Amino acid sequence: MHPLNKFQDPLALIGRVLIALLFVPGGFGKIMGFAGTVGYIASKGVPLPEVCAAIAIVVELGFGLLLLVGYQTRWAALGIALFTIVITFIFHNFWGVPADQVMMQKLNFFKNLAIVGGLFGFAAFGGGALSIDGKSRG
């Protein structure tokens, strides 16, 4: 048995909380500033910005809360991961911005991909014993 196995479930819980801290407040912020969110999405040339803003709210807030409590963790994590991949290429396209923005957009691009890596881990292995999914397995 690996010595870190005894920390597996607490680490999964901490990981879920930390990732949810990124998405859940983002979803609330999009609700509170819906018009601004729509305007920002439209400024990137994305069609149907109202629909896209609503989808972002559902994913960030809805799936984020599911991830937080560990209910349907694998599906929630996969949904957030796929969403994050799409928005990363749209909103952090460092190859298409002015030179003074490249470094920041590249940083955000690769940070988002790192977050996707963590989400793929939850999609693959679940939320651990300290989750609703874990409790329902007994």
C-alpha positions as CSV (number, residue, x, y, z in Angstrom):
1,M,0.0,0.0,0.0
2,H,1.3,3.4,-0.9
3,P,1.8,5.7,2.1
4,L,-0.3,8.5,0.5
5,N,-3.4,6.1,0.2
6,K,-4.6,7.1,3.7
7,F,-4.9,10.7,2.4
8,Q,-6.7,9.9,-0.8
9,D,-10.2,10.8,0.3
10,P,-9.3,14.0,2.2
11,L,-7.2,15.1,-0.8
12,A,-10.1,14.4,-3.2
13,L,-12.4,16.5,-1.0
14,I,-9.9,19.4,-0.9
15,G,-9.4,19.1,-4.6
16,R,-13.1,19.3,-5.3
17,V,-13.5,22.3,-3.0
18,L,-10.6,24.1,-4.6
19,I,-11.9,23.6,-8.1
20,A,-15.4,24.5,-7.1
21,L,-14.1,27.7,-5.7
22,L,-13.1,28.7,-9.2
23,F,-16.4,27.8,-10.9
24,V,-19.2,28.4,-8.4
25,P,-18.4,32.1,-7.7
26,G,-17.9,32.5,-11.5
27,G,-21.4,31.2,-12.1
28,F,-22.9,33.5,-9.5
29,G,-21.0,36.4,-10.9
30,K,-22.4,35.7,-14.4
31,I,-25.9,35.8,-12.9
32,M,-25.3,39.0,-11.1
33,G,-23.7,40.7,-14.1
34,F,-25.6,38.9,-16.9
35,A,-25.6,41.9,-19.2
36,G,-21.9,42.4,-18.8
37,T,-21.3,38.7,-19.4
38,V,-23.3,38.7,-22.6
39,G,-21.5,41.8,-23.8
40,Y,-18.1,40.2,-23.1
41,I,-19.1,37.0,-24.9
42,A,-20.4,39.0,-27.8
43,S,-17.2,41.1,-28.0
44,K,-15.4,37.8,-28.8
45,G,-17.6,37.2,-31.8
46,V,-19.4,34.2,-30.3
47,P,-22.9,33.7,-31.7
48,L,-25.9,33.7,-29.5
49,P,-24.2,35.3,-26.5
50,E,-27.3,35.1,-24.3
51,V,-27.5,31.4,-24.8
52,C,-23.8,31.0,-24.3
53,A,-24.0,33.0,-21.0
54,A,-26.8,30.8,-19.8
55,I,-24.8,27.7,-20.6
56,A,-21.8,29.1,-18.8
57,I,-24.0,29.7,-15.7
58,V,-25.4,26.1,-15.8
59,V,-21.9,24.6,-16.2
60,E,-20.1,26.8,-13.7
61,L,-22.8,27.0,-11.0
62,G,-24.7,23.8,-11.6
63,F,-21.9,21.4,-12.4
64,G,-19.6,23.3,-9.9
65,L,-22.0,22.7,-7.1
66,L,-22.3,19.0,-8.1
67,L,-18.5,18.7,-8.0
68,L,-18.4,20.5,-4.7
69,V,-20.7,18.0,-2.9
70,G,-19.5,15.1,-5.0
71,Y,-22.7,14.1,-6.6
72,Q,-22.4,12.7,-10.1
73,T,-18.8,13.8,-9.8
74,R,-17.5,12.1,-12.8
75,W,-20.1,13.6,-15.2
76,A,-19.9,17.0,-13.6
77,A,-16.1,17.0,-13.9
78,L,-16.2,15.9,-17.5
79,G,-18.8,18.5,-18.3
80,I,-16.8,21.3,-16.7
81,A,-13.6,20.0,-18.4
82,L,-15.1,20.0,-21.9
83,F,-16.6,23.5,-21.3
84,T,-13.3,24.8,-20.1
85,I,-11.5,23.4,-23.2
86,V,-13.9,25.2,-25.5
87,I,-13.8,28.6,-23.6
88,T,-10.0,28.4,-23.3
89,F,-9.6,28.4,-27.1
90,I,-12.1,31.2,-27.5
91,F,-11.2,33.5,-24.7
92,H,-7.4,32.9,-24.2
93,N,-6.3,32.6,-27.8
94,F,-2.8,34.0,-27.2
95,W,-1.9,33.4,-30.8
96,G,-4.4,36.0,-32.0
97,V,-3.9,38.9,-29.5
98,P,-1.6,42.0,-29.6
99,A,2.0,41.3,-28.5
100,D,1.5,43.0,-25.1
101,Q,-1.3,40.5,-24.2
102,V,0.4,37.3,-25.4
103,M,2.1,36.5,-22.1
104,M,-1.0,36.9,-19.9
105,Q,-3.3,35.0,-22.4
106,K,-0.7,32.2,-22.7
107,L,-0.5,31.9,-18.9
108,N,-4.3,31.8,-18.7
109,F,-4.5,29.3,-21.6
110,F,-2.2,26.8,-19.9
111,K,-3.6,27.4,-16.4
112,N,-7.0,26.4,-17.8
113,L,-5.6,23.3,-19.4
114,A,-4.0,22.4,-16.1
115,I,-7.4,22.8,-14.4
116,V,-8.8,20.5,-17.2
117,G,-6.2,17.9,-16.2
118,G,-7.5,18.0,-12.6
119,L,-11.0,17.7,-13.8
120,F,-10.1,14.7,-15.9
121,G,-8.7,13.1,-12.8
122,F,-12.1,13.5,-11.1
123,A,-13.9,12.2,-14.2
124,A,-11.6,9.2,-14.2
125,F,-11.5,8.3,-10.5
126,G,-14.6,10.0,-8.9
127,G,-14.9,12.3,-5.9
128,G,-13.7,9.9,-3.2
129,A,-15.3,8.5,-0.1
130,L,-16.0,12.0,1.3
131,S,-18.6,12.7,-1.4
132,I,-22.3,12.0,-1.9
133,D,-21.2,9.5,-4.6
134,G,-18.8,7.8,-2.1
135,K,-21.4,7.7,0.6
136,S,-24.0,6.1,-1.7
137,R,-21.4,3.3,-2.6
138,G,-21.2,2.5,1.1
